[in-house]
């Protein structure tokens, strides 16, 4: 993609490239119908609501057909990282924030892939890596937690951080944000080894060696601490009270306590993504019975979110932005919807003396 193209034009080019990945016209039509489904906030996410293709055809497209999902993931991630690099052009030492967190999608069935019980939730558990810089904010990777005896969420999060391209690491000052579920020394070690900064939540019972052998709950807001099982660096502690609970976070950078809390609050960008991906982009509606189907379902969610955010206007809701993305990026689907509506009502129009005809104009 050209570096000088506006975001909306680059979104259109990304859409065209993704739609060209499936090898047959039939599969390309199915992918286009899937795009329409995921970008349409006015319908509940269900395969039978897709336009132009049947539910069974779309199910085979997700679960069975051998189109190159990896190529689509590569196109999407390359476009996302490239957009971030372009946004930081001519900026001096810009800071890119990478939030990592786990979200659980409750499921009652036992035939879905990777359904496990974790933190008392029976469902599918996903570790997500989310990048945000300025107005750009994308989910850039995921891993599935598969239960006891498999890599832990912390191990999966470390693996995701290692996927950050070298060009991003050298261009940005990368700061990792995470809650206390990722306070383990192994996670902090990985962040430090990669050369990233971090602001990570810690439990109030986390012990320190400085300013004494105490817990972080005994340390002052804005004070310096050295975690007992992580002796590498002196960290800054921030404390904030929300209702009856007190939350603590530590920063690898020596900043004011209020700065630690303010920086940690930026992690809520990923919480917003979790909420919208479940309620608008269909994550909670996943019901396919194969691991391939889950990977492709998540691909479509990541694509729909990215295309929607690229076209978002100030003050516009996410649902309005999704409608605009669908209309601008796949106008033929919108046109087919209009034609279907008029065709269905042709008899009514005839009763009132109207007839409908249409033709395509070639420019």
FENHUZI-V746454 format. One record per backbone hydrogen bond with DSSP energy under -1.0 kcal/mol. CO is the residue of the C=O (numbers start at 1). NH is the residue of the N-H. Records with the same first field share a line. If there is no record, write none. Layout:
# FENHUZI-V746454
CO = NH / NH
This chain:
# FENHUZI-V746454
2 = 5
6 = 10
7 = 11
8 = 12
9 = 13
10 = 14
11 = 15
12 = 16
13 = 17
14 = 18
15 = 19
16 = 20
18 = 21
24 = 28
25 = 29
26 = 30
27 = 31
28 = 32
29 = 33
30 = 34
31 = 35
32 = 36
33 = 37
34 = 38
35 = 39
40 = 43
44 = 46
46 = 49
47 = 50
54 = 58
55 = 59
56 = 60
57 = 61
58 = 62
59 = 63
60 = 64 / 65
65 = 67
67 = 69
68 = 72
69 = 73
70 = 74
71 = 75
72 = 76
73 = 77
74 = 78
75 = 79
76 = 80
77 = 81
78 = 82
79 = 83
80 = 84
81 = 85
82 = 86
83 = 87
84 = 88
86 = 89
88 = 91
94 = 173
96 = 175
97 = 132
98 = 177
99 = 130
101 = 128
103 = 126
105 = 124
116 = 123
118 = 121
121 = 118
122 = 107
123 = 116
124 = 105
125 = 145
126 = 103
127 = 143
128 = 101
129 = 140
130 = 99
131 = 138
132 = 97
133 = 136
136 = 133
138 = 131
141 = 129
143 = 127
147 = 150
152 = 156
153 = 157
154 = 158
155 = 159
156 = 160
157 = 161
158 = 162
160 = 163
161 = 164
165 = 169
166 = 170
167 = 171
168 = 172
173 = 96
174 = 197
175 = 98
176 = 199
177 = 100
178 = 201
179 = 182
180 = 183
184 = 188
185 = 189
186 = 190
187 = 191
188 = 192
189 = 193
190 = 194
191 = 196
192 = 195
197 = 176
198 = 252
199 = 178
200 = 250
203 = 206
204 = 217
206 = 216
207 = 228
210 = 226
212 = 214
214 = 208
215 = 218
216 = 219
220 = 223
223 = 237
225 = 235
226 = 209
227 = 230
235 = 225
236 = 251
237 = 222
238 = 249
240 = 247
242 = 245
245 = 242
247 = 240
248 = 202
249 = 238
250 = 200
251 = 236
253 = 255
256 = 260
257 = 261
258 = 262
259 = 263
260 = 264
261 = 265
263 = 266
264 = 267
265 = 268
266 = 269
267 = 270
268 = 272
269 = 273
270 = 274
271 = 275
272 = 276
273 = 277
274 = 278
275 = 279
276 = 280 / 281
277 = 283
283 = 286
290 = 294
291 = 295
292 = 296
293 = 297
294 = 298
295 = 299
296 = 300
297 = 301
298 = 302
299 = 303
300 = 304
301 = 305
302 = 306
303 = 307
304 = 308
305 = 309
306 = 310
307 = 311
313 = 316
317 = 321
318 = 322
319 = 323
320 = 324
321 = 325
322 = 326
323 = 327
324 = 328
325 = 329
326 = 330
330 = 333 / 334
331 = 335
332 = 336
333 = 337
334 = 338
335 = 339
336 = 340
337 = 341
338 = 342
339 = 343
340 = 344
341 = 345
343 = 346
345 = 349
346 = 350
347 = 351
349 = 354
350 = 353
